[in-house]
Amino acid sequence: MAGASTTKDVRIYMSTGTPATVVGVTGITAAKPAALTGAGMTLVAGDVVKFDKTGLANFDGKSFVVAATPAPTATSVTLVGTDNTGGATTLAGGAVVTAYSGTTGLQDLCLSQLSISVDAPGTIDVSTFCGAASLPVPAANVGSVNIGGYVDPTASDFLAIKGADELGDKRIFRVTMPHGTFLLMEGILSGLTYGLELNQAITWSATITLTAKPRYTL
């Protein structure tokens, strides 16, 4: 496949745990891709923006990356992979739009491996002698991501991984892919373990339990 890519330029980032910054948004364009409108916005390319309680089904509970083109301004910021064609241009009262800075709110992770396993939707059998029946599997059972790297107790990324494991809080992960695309994930990092083999580098591994299905944005 001529358009296939290697992992050479892939970079993985994790939110640092610092509270996200509230973005002063006044509206959103009915376009593909959509642009946030506001006043005094300070977002830059690579920042991750999350939507909650906006009343926009295509946005609520999801995160998007600020596009480099067109360049972000104080009044307009385009989001990669968004589609609000024909949609509302105002946000519901009580809407919460927050952002993680791509430079200070996200930690670059120097991983040696990353594998993603997404669980297929399933059901729980609750059949009785009176008849067959089933319930959907709770939405929390989304899947997991296995990650690993090398232990360097002075490296900021290893310390960030260690901190995330100790806190057990939800983090946002931005995987920067070739061709200007992104993979966005949310989950809780846990199970940090270490590998020690004779005359080999000390390694670490951990699991991210996903709280939402990963989204690949173009």
N, C-alpha and C positions, 0 to 999 in steps of 0.2 A: 504494500500500500504506500503510494508516493507521499501521502499526507500524514503517515504515521510518525509518532515522535518517540524519542527515548526519554529516560528520566534525568538526563544530564542537567537540564535547567530547572528542574522542579525544586521549589523551596516550600518549606512547611513552617507555619507560624501559629502560635498559641496565644490567646489573650492572657495577659499577665495577672489577672485577678484584680487589677485596679478598676474601680467602678467606671462604667462607660459614661461618656459625656452626653448630656441631653442636647439635641440639635433643635434649633429654633426654626421649625418648618412651618410655612404658611399654606403650602399646597403641593400638588404633584401634577405633572403634565399627563394628558391622555395620549401617550405615545409609546412607541417601542424603539429603543429603550426609553424608559420614563426618566424624567428629571425632577428632583426636589426643588421647590422654590422657597425662598425665604429672604431674610435680611441679616447680614452680618455673619453668614456661615463661614466657618474656617476649615472646612473639610478639604482634604487633598487626595490625590490619586492613591489608591491602595488602602485607604481607610475602610473599615467594615461598618456598615450601617444596619441596625436592627429595628424592625417595626413591631409594635404591639398596640392593640386596641385602636387601630386606625379605622376599622370598618371596611378595609380593602382586603378582600379574600385572597388576592394574589400576593399580598405583602405581609399580613399579620403572622407573627411567629417566625418570620424568615429574615435572613441576613443577606445583604448584597454588598458588592465591592464598588467603591467610587471609581469611575472610569477616568482614564488619563485624557481621552479625547471624546468630546470637546473638553478643554481644560476646565476644572472646577473654578467657580467664581463665588463671590460673597452672596450672590442671589440665585445661582443655578448650579446644581450638581447632578450629573448624569450617573445612573447606576447600571453596572454591567448585568446583562441577562434579565432585565425587567421588561414587562409588557403590560401596559395599562391602556392599550388601545380601546377607545370607547368607554373607558372607566371614569369614575368620579375624579374630580380634580381637587376636592377638599377632603380633609381628614376629619374623622369623628371627634367630638368633644372628648377630652381625656386621652387623646392619642399620645403614645409615648414613642418617640424616635430617638434612639441613642447611637453613639458611634464609638468605635475603638480605633484609636490612632494607629496607623500603619507603622509609625516610627517609635512611639512611646507606649502604646497600649498593646502591642503584639510582640512576642518574643520569637526571634528566628531560631528554629530548632535544627541542630545539625544531626539528623537521624541517619542511621545506617540501613534501616528497613522500615517499611510501612505497608501493612496489608489491611484491606477493608472487607468486612463480611457483613452484608445486609440481610437480615432475616426476611423471608417471604411472609406476607400476611397469612395468618392461619386462623384456626378456630379451636375452641375448647368444646369437646363433646359433652353434652348434658342430656343425652338421650335417656329415656325411661321406658318401661314396658308399655307406656301409653303412646309412645311415638318417638321418632327421631327429632333431635333438636341440637343446636350448637350456638355458641357465643363467640364473637370475635375476640382474638387475642388482644389484651390491653395494648394501647398504642406505645407504651413505654418500651415494649420489646421490639426494638428497631434493629439492632445489630451491634457490632463492635469493631474496633480498630486496634490492631496490634502494632506497637511501635518499639523501636530499640535503638540503642546507640552505645557510645563508649563513655566510661566514667572519667570525668575531669572535674574534680571538686572545686576548681577555680573558675569553671566556665559558667556564664550566665544562663545558658540554655539548660544545663544539667541542674542547676540550682532551681530554675523555674519548674522543671519536671518534678523535682523532689518536693517543692512547695505545693504544687497542684495535688500531688499524691497525699500529702499530709492534710491539706484543707478539705479535699473531697468535694469541692464546689464545681459548678458547671462552667465550662470554658468553651470559647469559640475557637475553631481551628480554620485557618485559611491556607489552602494549598495552591500556590501559584504554579500554573501549568504552562507548558509551551504555547505559543501562538496567542498569548494574552488572555487565556481563559483561567477560570478559578474553580476549585472544589471547596465548598463550604460545609463545615460540620459543627455540630454542638454535642458535647458529651462530658462525662465525668471520668477523669483519669484516676486509675487505682492499680493496685497489685504490682507496685514497683519492686522488681527483683533484680538480683545481681548474678552475673556469671563469672566464675573464676576458674580458668584452666591453666595448667602448668605452662609457663613461659608465653602466655598469650595476653593480649590486652583485656582489661576488666570491662565487661559489658553490663548494660542494664536493659531491662525490657519492662513494658507496662501495657495495660489495656485501657482503651477509652470506650466506655459504655455509651453508645449513642442515645441521645434523647430525641433526636429528629432524624429523618432520612437525609443522607448527604445529598447536596444539590450541586450539580455541575452547571456553571453559568458560562454562556458564550457572549 
